[in-house]
Every structure is written in C-alpha cells, then in structure tokens.
Amino acid sequence: MTFFGNFHFIRPFWLLMIPVAMGVWWLIRQSGDPLRGWRLVMDQTLLNALTIGGNANDRWRGTTLLAIWLLIILSISGPTWKPEPSPFADDPVPVMLVLCATETMNVEDLVPSRIERARLKVTDFANARKGLPLGLLAYSGTPHLVLPPTRDTSIVSTMAAEISPEIMPRKGDDLTAALKLAEQTLGQSGGSIVVLTDTVSPTDTDSLIAFHSTSKMPVHFLAIAREQTPEWDAIKQAASILKASTTLISADSSDIQGLLKKTATAPVAVTAEGEGTRWAEAGWWIVPIIALLSLSTFRREEQFVHEESAS
C-alpha cells in the first residue's frame, strides 16, 4: 500500500483537543490584548492610525504558541504509516509443504517409489526445521489441509507418512487449487510454499498464470523426478510461470539444505490474537520542530535605568 493508504493516527481521539486548544488560545489572546477596551468604543481604522508599530512581535509569538499546541496534539495522536515488528514475538515465517499425491507418485523409477522418496524428504525437512512453524497440505484432484503451521514438526513427518494416492478422495492433478489453499492457510502471517511433486499437468498453465498475477507468496519446487525427463521439464515450466525456484531431489541432504536457505527469511511481527497490526510511532519526528518553535517564543526583557546626570 502507499503512504497515503497507510497513513492514520494510532490515538485519533486526541485530535478532539484541537478545537479546545484553539478556543483556549483565542481566549488568552483576547484577554491579553492591551487595546481590547479601545476596540469596543473606537473605530478600528482610527485605532490603527493612533497606534505606533502595532504588536507584530506579540502576534507572532501568539501564533507560534498555537502552532506548538497543535503540533503537540498531533504528536500525541500518534501519526504512523508503516507497521513494525513486535518486540515480544519474533517468530520465523512459516513454511507450508504441499505434497503431491497423484497416481503417478506410485511410479518406482525412484527407489522405492516417488511417493516414498517425497515422504522421506518431508521428514528430513521437518527435522531440519525442528521447533519452527511448518504446515502440510496434500493434493491430487482436490487439495486437503493436513496440518496448519505448527512448531511440533514431528507431527508433520508422522502425518506425511500416511499420505498416499490411495487415500485421496479424488483423482487428478490440481496444483493451482493446492497453491490457493496453501496461501489461504498462511494468511496474513505470510511465509513460503514448498511443492513436492513429480510433475505438473500442462492443463494447469492458464490457472498458474492467473494465480501468479494475484499472489506474491514465494513458491519453491522440490522435483521428485529424474533430470532430463518430461516430468522435470514440466516442473521447470511451471516454476518459470510462478517465478519459483526448482530443486532436483538428491540422494543426500543437499536438496533440503538448499530449500532451507531459500525459505529462511527475517523474523516477522506476531501479535496476540485480537491486537491487530502494530504500527510504528512517528510522532517523535515532530518533537524537534516543537523545540525550535518554543525557542522562538522566548524574549529577553530589557530594563532601562535612567540616571540623572550630575549637575
């Protein structure tokens, strides 16, 4: 959002003091006017002609005093335009694992099978992110949330071990629907999506383009496939559409270590339920202006002592 879209006051009820401050300033100004009585009985033009120099300095000081009061009220009201991290919670951004469970995942070109290798990689990823928020989603013809982001990553690996194409309620390969559900689950907290799949259906091209046009969620692919195969090419094409990274499954943990680095992000603000977004106080920027204006209102009173010269 833009500056003007985000700008607001944290404590807007203090703005109600503005008319009060202006009223008090006007009363003080009226009561301190030495010509107040004359203004009631004399024409203003004539009074101006009979006064010498006017009260320009006093008017300046009075106007400055009003400006100081108004700036103080604005500062206390808490102007702000950007959120800030909470000092009491700095949870890392969660990761949502999206596990493909289509019938092709039962192919045994990767020993013992593609689905088994994918489940083992989920376990490796969960162990590497122990204590950090991790979620799991499975999809075939329809997506299904298995676990929302949780710090108990051992549950994630346990649940992933039970996922197979046989238990999925609908056959097919709808990656876009799975990405939408993952984004919806992560919600405002943000995060990263890691897709573990052996291929991507070419019929998903248009829907993936539409998803990418409305989503800013980072996506990463862990390809459960062999290099230089049609499946690998299909995954790379989908990743290109989503501006996503691709990692080919490896026999060691290098693939998981690479994904950990890609999904590692700076801590985010986590607020208590119902508190909403924390906004950074910007009223202190007005304090130096108030200080400078306050200095300009001071004046030195000079006392002239007339001494009679000795005759």
Secondary structure, 3 states (H helix, E strand, C coil): CCHHHHCEECCHHHHHHHHHHHHHHHHHHHHCCCCHHHHHHCCHHHHHHHCCCCCHHHHHHHHHHHHHHHHHHHHHHCEECCECCCCCCCCCCCEEEEEECCHHHHCCCCCCCHHHHHHHHHHHHHHHCCCCCEEEEEECCCEEEEEEEECCHHHHHHHHCCCCHHHCCCCCCCHHHHHHHHHHHHHHHCCEEEEEECCCCHHHHHHHHHHHHHCCCCEEEEECCCCCCHHHHHHHHHHHHHCCEEEECCCCCHHHHHHHHHHCCCCCCCCCCCCCCCECCCHHHHHHHHHHHHHHCCCCCCCCCCCCCCC
